[in-house]
Amino acid sequence: MERTKWAAISGLVIGTVLLCRSIPTTFAFDKPVHTVILVLASCAGTIFGLGRLLPREAGEARSHGGQQYGAVPLDDLGQPHSSRDASPSPADVRYPSRLRKVRMLFLVLVLAICVRVELLRGMLANVQCATTSWEPILPFLFAAWDYLAVQRHRKGPDADDDNPEGSIYEWLESLLAKARYRYVVATALLAYGAIQGLASGSSPRSTFICAAALPYRWVVPLLQRLGIVLDFAILYCIEQLLHQQEGRGQRSLPLRFVSVAWACLFSAVIILIAGIMYYIFREQDWIWVTSLPSLYIWSTLRLDALVCITIVCTLLCIFHVGVMSTSTIATFVAASSLTTTQAWSNSHPFPPTQAGVAFVALCIAIIAFATYLHIETSDGKPAHSTSPIFTKVPSWLYACLLVLFFARTGLWASHSNTVTYHPIDMLIYEAQSRHEAYINQTSNSKTLSEAARAYELRYQRSPPPGFQHWYTYATARNSVVIDDYDSIHRDLLPFYALTPEETRQRTWQMITNPWNDAAGISIRSGQVAISPNVMPTHRWMLDGLVDMIGHFVEFLPDMDLAFNLNDECRVAVPYEEAERMRQVGMTHAQIQRPVNAFSDTRNEQWRPIPEEPITETPLQELSWLRTFYDFGSVGCPPSSPARTRRTWNTGQLCTTCTAPQSLGAFLANWTLAANICHQPDLADLHGIYLSPAAFKGAHALYPIFSQSKTHGFNDILYPSAWNYINKAKYDPSPSHPDPPWPEKNSSLFWRGATSEGVSPGAGQWRGMTRQRFVHLANNINSSSSPQPILTPTLHHPASSSETHTTLSYTLWPLSALISALSPDVHIVDSIARCGGQDCDDQAAEFAPLVPPSDFQDHWRYKYLLDLDGAGFSGRFLPFLHSHSLPFKAGVFREWWDDRVTPWQHFVPLDVRGQGFWGTLAYFAGLRGWVGGREVVLEAHEGEGERIAERGRYWAGQVLRREDMEIYFFRLLLEWGRLTDDGRDEIGFAVDAG
């Protein structure tokens, strides 16, 4: 039995650690009811199997130090019992109404499990409103119950010996070990240390909306507290069932465990029946209920196996050492594992954790745990424990606790809340260097021959036929960018794995079915025309494209083009296939003497577009559905977090997701921020992944031209007709001037609609970027967590008369930030793209909605916020052309992305918004009282104005209408070669210039 006890304790410790590591990233909570049914049924089967392995002897007392201990019922509250009295034998213990009590415990256990599952489901549905877990108080609750049921009826140490002999140390040790409240004190300290450590070392709150207009702000914390009560009831019932004797026959011991198994099975069946009823009456959720993605299945099976093993070990621990000791072990191990992981992950000043408080809290938890073990090994063990964990606390355990203490001491000592410079200062400096490097490598070529050689060196192939016409066109329009068109190369490279005929056929498939939402443009004999079956609502887009192409169409070969009419991107080839196709594109033979002309039979190569549309389609529709794992992340490596992890806790900022692209709270790498492969939390933070309005995509490589795309998609980017025909134009006038920087309003300004995605009734709007930024900028939820702002801290070293200034994160209440910075960020008109209760919920949350403003009113403000819509934002280029400073947050990237440098031409923001207030405070300045002292952050007006002017100047150099034409001209020449049957023989030779 001793071996079984130690195996169970070891399994409990290991299982708890593994669960703490796996639960935060499991897919199992996507469908919590499905998961719970599986876990309960699996646990029942596992415990049934365990029951067959248990000993069947009639004598069931476990030996400890040569003495036999029997079960002591906790319900005999009025019967004092001394731990010094000889334990009664099983035959002497009377169990009144044994069978009735067992049945009652069984029913209560089943009911408690079912209700607990419902509470868990409700909490997970709105986990962003959850507070710090109070689960660590479970050992304290059992200790309090033990005190009320048993300990207070026992004699205290003072009654045994009023004038103790020996040293004061021995007397204090005796007092500690035998006081009636000894377990209450130890577990209370453990609970305090664990809760305080988890709270002080946790990640900052995310911007996922906990709506002020909805009741979840108080309902979810209430569910958490009720869950603790139910957890106590569940564990108590299990403990009683394991220690109840229904008789003294051979099968008594196995039946105790089997009764717990039956409770799990009954609970699973009840929940399954409730789920079936839900399925019958909720027709709109049929697809969600019955669809089981492979990621969910495998993740749930792994979690299920881990939970089953841990549960079995927990039951054995409860049987051997009691429920209080078992919960104490689990609480200490879980708290130590979680807090140490948090400290290890958050070593940078951001997020600003209370490292000192977390360190002290863990020290308290270590001391409390060691004290508990010491108490339990003494004479006064808990009444409901059949044997103590240790007869004597071993030295190796103290050594482990010391190692944990020193490890946390090292993490605490290495953590710093201060920096000697502001990260934005460094980001601005580095941005200037990057921009200069870009200029040096993008416009070295001064002649056609140099441009052709630079092309060959850069892309390892000859330029396309007609390159000389493009060069003449570009230089005649004073293009700054001659050599760097890497985005075109990246977009078209995979298509070299397809034959020209396959590419042409797939283009034909896209534009011949209007359901595909792809419009065709045909070029024949130097003339451009729009294909039939185009929706009138998108005619303006095609007219703009015809206008753009018309400037250089005479130099283009015959071709057909499929243009995406939706805002959302369309083609996501799985990573493994896409990498293979890119390798094919890079392994081609260099043409020795290319022919500088396209094939003469181009017109015959393209299949005519029929007047009558076809109905076949290669696309899959996921409109109003989640797309992150089906499309968004398939372009990532198989082992990447985006494909293997699910960050289901939307209430906390995923610091491991932000760290690679961040410098503290500030976005440092705009390109890496667009790479979703290390950012699984984006599945809940953007409309394109939560619930796109119109999503029709393919996993095969179909050639479709889109205005923007997110990482992992294979659409071909082109300059948007929206910007080319100035649908949103920078056009100041005397009535709407663009005043000099000092005369502008110092507020951050944004107006927009809720058009990022559709929220049909399941609360998707709470994760969408636009709604989150509006919520954050207006402190709609007055209980929102304080925001970290990097502010100066003065130090006066004793050895020097000089004052040194460092910066540290100060937590500012949102109300103080809004009062000081006054952002003007609002939703206009009415709530768009919503359904059911979500329309009313958003209207109540964001009330009052403001009327739309004239677009030219933007120029009155120094700071302009730009956020993604359903696709790219059409405002950003006009913002760049103005004298104002654009702040941009989003996941969509456009054709110009390589040309514009963050922190040199605009201010980048992480789409999560964690650096929103700190960035705005850096430029606008901040003054206020926090924590009883005045905090002042001087405004960096000069830096803001310089970035605004640099962006304006650079936009006038590389983002003109002429630059859009030049980019599109080169793209279509490349497309012409790609779709030519003779593409392996054609190209522009250097000597041809």
Secondary structure, DSSP 4 states (H G I P E B T S, - for coil): -HHHHHHHHHHHHHHHHHHHHHGGG-SGGGSHHHHHHHHHHHHHHHHHHHHHHS---S--PEEETTEEE----TT-TTS---TTSPPPPTTT---TTHHHHHHHHHHHHHHHHHHHHHHHHHHHHTGGG--S--GGGHHHHHHHHHHHHTGGGSPPHHHH-SS--S-HHHHHHHHHHH-TTHHHHHHHHHHHHHHHHHHHHSPPBPSS---TTSTHHHHHHHHHHHHHHHHHHHHHHHHHHHT--S-SSTTHHHHHHHHHHHHHHHHHHHHHHHHHHHHHH-GGGHHHHH---HHHHHHHHHHHHHHHHHHHHHHHHHHHH-HHHHHHHHHHHHHHHHHHHHHHH--SSSS---HHHHHHHHHHHHHHHHHHHHHHHSS---TT-SS-S-SS--HHHHHHHHHHHHHHHHHHHH--SEESS-HHHHHHHHHHHHHHHHHHHHS---SHHHHHHHHHHHHSSPPPTTHHHHHHHHHHTT-S-SS--HHHHHHHGGGGGS-HHHHHHHHHHHHS-GGG-EEEEEEETTEEEEPSS--GGGHHHHHHHHHHHTTTGGGSPSEEEEEE-SSS--B---HHHHHHHHHHHH--PPPSS-BSS--TTHHHHSPPPPSSPP-----EE-TTS--IIIIITTTS-TTSHHHH-----TTB--HHHHGGGEETTEE--HHHHH-GGG-GGGGGS-HHHH--SS-EEBSS----EES-B-TT--PEE---HHHHTTSS-----SSS----GGGSEEEEEEEE-S-SS-B-SS-GGGG-HHHHHHHHHHT-STTPPPEEEEEEEEE--TT-S--EEEEEEEEE-HHHHHHHH--EEEEBSS--SB-THHHHHHHHHSPSPB----GGGGGGEEEEEEE--SS--TTHHHHHHSSSEEEEE-S-B-TTTTT--BTTTBEE--TT-TTHHHHHHHHH-EEEEETTEEEEE---HHHHHHHHHHHHHHHHHHSSHHHHHHHHHHHHHHHHHHT-TTTTTB---GGG-
